[in-house]
Amino acid sequence: MRRPKIAVICRTIGLEYDDRIRKECISISKNAEVKIFVTFESNVEEDGITSYGIPYKSFKLRTREKLRSGKFLLAKALEFYLKVKPELKEFDLIWAHEEYTFLFPLLARKNSVIWDLHELPERFDRPVLRKMFHLIENKSKYIIHANSFRIDYAITRGLIRCPSKHTYIRNYPDQKFVESELIPDFYNDFILWLDGINYVYLQGISTPDRFPYNSIVSILRFTTLKVVIVGIFNNKELIKRLTSEFGTEFAKRVYLTGLVNQLSTPVLVKNAKFCMIFYQTNTPNQRYCEANRFYQSLVLGVPVITGNNEPLEQIVSNLNCGISIPSDGRILEDVIEAVNILMLNYPVYKENAIKNKNNFVWNDVWMFNLIG
């Protein structure tokens, strides 16, 4: 019997860094032929094969060269659609990622597109665009969300009219991530820098809404632990502030890795004392977030400290695998208190994290059920 052909449509900084796309493509490819059509942040045009064996084609967009970054999104989305559309004739199903790809489910034949929303579709929560969302909802085979909290919120807003069209896939790590023994290029230097001292794992804290200052200060000022920061961290003003406060201690106790291939991060996560995850709750999208690093820590048996975001708080409180503070991370005293409590009762939190780690492994069956 012929295997179905599925086109994955996305925009990303890089296919090796986008863990959700990697996991979904691997799962889908077990029952179908998959090809990725992508526009990269670097705006390069190329053909290739990912490290996980999925062929891809990237497109260079003139609108991204000519028009200001973060503006004229409709023009950029339209050019991307027009460039990819001729490539899709032979595919049975389109798996389109994020709001940026809304033209694919909007203009496709009915039930031929799965729209995978990594974030809440807040742009469509306006009277005129809400009608467009309802049309997409009607035409899509499924619309995927990150968790049930986001679906419930969209229903209360009147954005979702047909709940049966909506489902969610929590962004659990897959078995390949859990078992990965890859090490980053800098790992030997990192071990020398550690000098046998325990560390806290931080990732994705490049923006103020992740409260990087509170996370770093709570460790440097009130513990003897070191800190590893994975991902882009180029906030010069914050680095200047921290260097001013801690002097040479900042460089001695904070290691900046830069971007790291997803499958090279497990060695950094699993050897950490704990992980901290904070998201500002000013918007619904941030309030109902679920960060990759949250599940990556739990699946490797590492305790966590999180803010009061409902999806994170519910898991941490139910399993007692860490601490959820009363605020979203903006109150330094809350973060400091959580660090102190966690360290004082560390064996309990560590044991619970290890005991429940198998609850957070990606399941291929989710993908198979959606493909039908």
C-alpha positions as CSV (number, residue, x, y, z in Angstrom):
1,M,0.0,0.0,0.0
2,R,1.3,3.5,-0.9
3,R,2.5,5.5,2.0
4,P,0.9,9.0,2.2
5,K,3.1,12.0,1.4
6,I,3.1,14.8,3.9
7,A,4.5,18.3,3.4
8,V,5.7,20.1,6.6
9,I,5.6,23.9,6.2
10,C,7.4,26.1,8.7
11,R,9.6,29.1,9.4
12,T,12.5,28.6,11.9
13,I,15.9,29.7,12.9
14,G,17.2,26.2,12.0
15,L,15.7,22.7,11.7
16,E,18.4,21.4,14.0
17,Y,17.3,23.7,16.8
18,D,13.5,23.4,16.4
19,D,12.7,20.4,18.7
20,R,9.0,20.2,18.0
21,I,9.4,20.0,14.2
22,R,12.1,17.4,14.6
23,K,10.0,15.2,16.8
24,E,6.8,15.5,14.7
25,C,8.7,14.8,11.5
26,I,10.4,11.7,12.9
27,S,7.0,10.4,14.2
28,I,5.2,11.1,10.9
29,S,7.9,9.6,8.8
30,K,7.3,6.2,10.4
31,N,4.0,6.0,8.6
32,A,4.5,8.4,5.7
33,E,6.9,10.1,3.3
34,V,7.8,13.6,4.7
35,K,9.4,16.6,3.2
36,I,9.9,20.0,4.9
37,F,9.4,23.3,3.1
38,V,10.9,26.1,5.1
39,T,12.0,29.7,5.3
40,F,15.0,30.2,7.6
41,E,15.9,33.2,9.6
42,S,19.0,33.5,7.5
43,N,16.8,33.7,4.4
44,V,18.9,31.2,2.4
45,E,17.7,29.0,-0.5
46,E,18.9,25.5,-0.4
47,D,18.0,21.8,-0.6
48,G,19.2,19.3,2.0
49,I,18.5,16.5,4.5
50,T,18.3,17.1,8.2
51,S,20.5,15.2,10.7
52,Y,17.3,13.2,11.5
53,G,16.9,12.1,7.9
54,I,14.1,14.3,6.6
55,P,14.6,16.1,3.2
56,Y,13.9,19.8,3.1
57,K,13.8,22.7,0.7
58,S,14.3,26.3,1.9
59,F,13.1,29.5,0.2
60,K,14.6,32.9,-0.1
61,L,12.0,35.6,0.2
62,R,12.5,39.0,-1.4
63,T,10.0,40.6,0.9
64,R,12.2,39.7,3.9
65,E,15.2,41.4,2.2
66,K,13.3,44.5,1.2
67,L,10.9,45.0,4.1
68,R,11.7,45.7,7.7
69,S,12.0,42.8,10.2
70,G,8.8,42.2,12.2
71,K,6.7,44.3,9.8
72,F,4.6,43.5,6.6
73,L,4.0,40.0,7.8
74,L,1.1,39.5,5.3
75,A,3.3,40.3,2.4
76,K,6.0,37.9,3.6
77,A,3.4,35.1,4.3
78,L,1.9,35.6,0.9
79,E,5.3,35.3,-0.9
80,F,6.1,32.2,1.1
81,Y,2.8,30.7,0.2
82,L,3.1,31.5,-3.5
83,K,6.6,29.9,-3.6
84,V,5.7,26.8,-1.8
85,K,2.3,26.1,-3.3
86,P,3.6,24.7,-6.7
87,E,5.6,22.1,-4.7
88,L,2.5,20.7,-3.0
89,K,0.6,19.0,-5.8
90,E,1.9,15.5,-5.1
91,F,1.3,15.7,-1.3
92,D,-1.7,14.1,0.4
93,L,-1.6,16.2,3.6
94,I,0.0,19.5,4.6
95,W,1.2,20.0,8.2
96,A,1.6,23.8,8.6
97,H,3.3,25.3,11.6
98,E,2.5,28.5,13.4
99,E,0.3,31.5,12.6
100,Y,2.7,32.6,9.9
101,T,1.5,29.8,7.6
102,F,-2.2,30.6,7.9
103,L,-2.7,31.0,4.1
104,F,-2.1,27.2,3.7
105,P,-5.1,26.1,5.7
106,L,-7.1,29.1,4.5
107,L,-6.7,28.4,0.8
108,A,-6.4,24.6,0.8
109,R,-9.1,22.1,0.0
110,K,-11.1,21.0,3.1
111,N,-9.5,18.6,5.5
112,S,-6.2,18.6,3.7
113,V,-4.2,20.7,6.2
114,I,-3.3,20.3,9.9
115,W,-2.5,23.7,11.4
116,D,0.0,23.4,14.3
117,L,-0.1,26.4,16.5
118,H,3.0,26.7,18.7
119,E,1.5,29.8,20.3
120,L,-2.0,31.1,21.0
121,P,-3.4,32.7,17.8
122,E,-3.9,36.1,19.4
123,R,-3.6,37.9,16.1
124,F,-6.9,36.4,15.1
125,D,-8.7,37.4,18.3
126,R,-10.2,40.5,16.6
127,P,-13.7,40.8,15.1
128,V,-12.6,40.7,11.4
129,L,-9.8,38.2,11.7
130,R,-11.9,36.0,14.0
131,K,-14.1,35.3,11.0
132,M,-11.0,34.3,9.0
133,F,-10.0,31.9,11.9
134,H,-13.5,30.3,11.8
135,L,-13.1,29.7,8.1
136,I,-9.7,28.1,8.7
137,E,-11.2,26.1,11.5
138,N,-13.9,24.8,9.2
139,K,-11.4,23.9,6.4
140,S,-8.7,22.3,8.6
141,K,-8.5,18.6,9.4
142,Y,-7.2,19.5,12.9
143,I,-5.8,22.6,14.6
144,I,-3.2,21.6,17.2
145,H,-2.4,23.6,20.4
146,A,0.3,23.2,23.1
147,N,-2.1,22.2,25.9
148,S,-5.7,22.1,27.0
149,F,-5.4,25.4,28.8
150,R,-4.9,27.3,25.5
151,I,-7.9,25.5,24.0
152,D,-10.1,26.4,27.0
153,Y,-9.0,30.0,26.8
154,A,-9.7,30.2,23.1
155,I,-13.2,28.8,23.6
156,T,-14.0,31.4,26.3
157,R,-12.9,34.1,23.9
158,G,-15.2,32.8,21.2
159,L,-12.3,32.1,18.9
160,I,-13.0,28.4,18.8
161,R,-16.5,27.4,17.6
162,C,-15.9,23.8,16.8
163,P,-13.9,22.1,19.7
164,S,-13.9,18.7,17.9
165,K,-11.5,20.2,15.3
166,H,-9.0,21.1,18.1
167,T,-6.6,19.0,20.0
168,Y,-3.3,19.4,21.8
169,I,0.1,17.9,21.9
170,R,2.3,18.7,24.9
171,N,5.8,19.2,23.8
172,Y,7.4,16.2,25.6
173,P,10.9,15.2,24.6
174,D,11.2,12.0,22.6
175,Q,13.2,8.9,23.4
176,K,16.0,10.0,21.0
177,F,16.5,13.1,23.2
178,V,16.4,11.1,26.4
179,E,19.0,8.6,25.1
180,S,21.2,11.1,23.3
181,E,24.9,10.9,24.2
182,L,26.0,13.7,21.9
183,I,28.2,16.3,23.6
184,P,28.6,19.9,22.4
185,D,31.9,21.1,21.0
186,F,32.7,23.2,24.1
187,Y,32.0,20.4,26.6
188,N,35.6,19.7,27.6
189,D,36.2,23.4,28.3
190,F,32.9,23.5,30.2
191,I,33.9,20.6,32.5
192,L,37.2,22.3,33.2
193,W,35.4,25.6,34.0
194,L,33.0,23.7,36.3
195,D,35.9,22.4,38.4
196,G,33.6,19.9,40.1
197,I,31.0,22.5,41.3
198,N,27.3,21.9,40.8
199,Y,25.3,24.2,38.5
200,V,21.9,25.4,37.6
201,Y,20.6,25.0,34.0
202,L,19.0,28.1,32.3
203,Q,17.8,28.2,28.7
204,G,16.0,30.7,26.5
205,I,16.4,33.7,28.9
206,S,17.4,36.3,26.3
207,T,14.4,38.5,26.8
208,P,13.2,40.4,29.9
209,D,9.9,38.5,30.1
210,R,11.8,35.4,31.2
211,F,13.2,37.3,34.2
212,P,16.9,36.5,33.5
213,Y,18.2,38.9,36.2
214,N,16.2,37.3,39.0
215,S,17.2,33.8,37.9
216,I,20.9,34.6,37.8
217,V,21.1,36.8,40.9
218,S,19.2,34.3,43.1
219,I,21.9,31.8,42.3
220,L,25.0,34.0,42.4
221,R,24.1,35.9,45.5
222,F,22.6,33.2,47.7
223,T,24.3,29.9,46.7
224,T,27.7,28.6,45.8
225,L,26.3,27.0,42.6
226,K,27.4,27.9,39.1
227,V,25.1,28.7,36.2
228,V,25.0,27.5,32.6
229,I,23.0,29.6,30.1
230,V,22.1,27.8,26.9
231,G,20.9,29.7,23.8
232,I,21.4,33.2,22.7
233,F,22.1,35.6,25.6
234,N,23.4,38.9,24.2
235,N,21.6,41.4,26.4
236,K,24.6,43.8,26.8
237,E,22.8,46.0,29.3
238,L,22.0,43.1,31.6
239,I,25.5,41.6,31.2
240,K,27.0,45.0,32.1
241,R,24.7,45.2,35.2
242,L,25.6,41.7,36.4
243,T,29.3,42.3,35.8
244,S,29.1,45.5,37.7
245,E,27.4,43.8,40.7
246,F,29.5,40.6,40.7
247,G,32.8,41.7,39.1
248,T,35.0,38.8,38.0
249,E,32.6,36.4,39.8
250,F,30.2,36.7,36.9
251,A,32.6,35.1,34.4
252,K,33.8,32.6,37.0
253,R,30.3,31.3,37.8
254,V,28.2,31.9,34.6
255,Y,28.9,30.0,31.4
256,L,27.3,31.2,28.1
257,T,27.1,28.4,25.5
258,G,25.3,30.2,22.6
259,L,23.1,28.1,20.4
260,V,23.3,24.3,21.0
261,N,22.0,21.5,18.9
262,Q,18.9,20.1,20.7
263,L,20.4,16.6,20.9
264,S,23.6,17.9,22.5
265,T,21.7,19.5,25.4
266,P,20.7,16.4,27.4
267,V,24.2,16.0,28.8
268,L,24.0,19.6,30.2
269,V,20.4,19.2,31.6
270,K,20.7,15.8,33.3
271,N,23.9,16.8,35.2
272,A,22.3,20.0,36.5
273,K,21.2,20.5,40.1
274,F,17.9,22.0,38.9
275,C,16.4,24.1,36.2
276,M,14.5,27.4,36.4
277,I,11.7,28.4,34.1
278,F,9.9,31.7,34.2
279,Y,7.5,33.3,31.8
280,Q,5.8,36.7,32.4
281,T,2.0,36.3,32.7
282,N,1.1,39.6,31.2
283,T,-0.4,38.0,28.1
284,P,-2.5,34.8,27.7
285,N,0.2,33.3,25.4
286,Q,2.8,33.7,28.1
287,R,0.5,32.7,30.9
288,Y,-0.4,29.4,29.3
289,C,3.1,28.6,28.0
290,E,5.0,25.3,28.2
291,A,8.7,25.6,27.6
292,N,10.8,22.8,26.0
293,R,13.3,23.1,28.9
294,F,10.5,22.4,31.4
295,Y,9.8,19.0,30.0
296,Q,13.4,18.3,29.1
297,S,14.4,18.7,32.7
298,L,11.5,16.5,34.1
299,V,12.1,13.7,31.5
300,L,15.7,13.5,32.7
301,G,14.7,13.5,36.4
302,V,15.9,17.1,37.2
303,P,13.8,19.2,39.6
304,V,12.5,22.5,38.5
305,I,11.6,26.0,39.8
306,T,8.8,27.6,37.9
307,G,6.5,30.6,38.0
308,N,2.7,30.4,38.7
309,N,1.8,29.8,35.0
310,E,-1.1,27.3,35.3
311,P,0.3,24.5,33.0
312,L,3.6,24.5,34.8
313,E,2.2,25.0,38.3
314,Q,-0.3,22.1,37.9
315,I,2.4,19.6,37.1
316,V,5.0,20.8,39.7
317,S,2.4,20.9,42.5
318,N,0.8,17.5,41.6
319,L,4.1,15.7,41.4
320,N,6.1,17.7,44.0
321,C,9.0,17.5,41.6
322,G,10.1,21.1,42.3
323,I,8.6,24.5,43.4
324,S,6.1,26.8,41.7
325,I,6.4,30.2,43.2
326,P,3.4,32.6,44.0
327,S,4.4,35.0,41.2
328,D,5.6,34.6,37.6
329,G,9.2,35.2,38.5
330,R,9.2,39.0,38.6
331,I,9.5,39.2,42.4
332,L,13.1,38.4,43.3
333,E,12.3,37.4,46.9
334,D,9.9,34.7,45.6
335,V,12.7,33.2,43.5
336,I,15.3,33.4,46.3
337,E,12.9,31.7,48.7
338,A,12.2,28.9,46.2
339,V,15.9,28.3,45.7
340,N,16.5,28.0,49.5
341,I,13.6,25.7,50.0
342,L,14.6,23.5,47.1
343,M,18.2,23.2,48.3
344,L,17.1,22.4,51.9
345,N,14.7,19.6,50.7
346,Y,16.6,18.6,47.6
347,P,16.5,14.8,48.1
348,V,12.7,14.8,48.2
349,Y,12.3,16.9,45.0
350,K,15.0,14.9,43.2
351,E,13.4,11.6,44.1
352,N,10.0,12.7,42.9
353,A,11.5,14.0,39.6
354,I,13.2,10.7,39.0
355,K,10.1,8.7,39.9
356,N,7.9,10.6,37.4
357,K,10.3,11.1,34.5
358,N,8.7,8.5,32.3
359,N,5.4,10.5,32.3
360,F,7.0,13.0,30.0
361,V,8.1,11.0,27.0
362,W,6.9,11.8,23.5
363,N,4.4,9.3,22.0
364,D,4.4,8.5,18.2
365,V,0.7,7.4,18.5
366,W,-0.4,11.0,18.8
367,M,0.9,11.7,15.3
368,F,-0.5,8.5,13.8
369,N,-4.0,9.3,15.1
370,L,-3.9,12.7,13.5
371,I,-2.8,11.5,10.1
372,G,-5.6,8.9,10.1
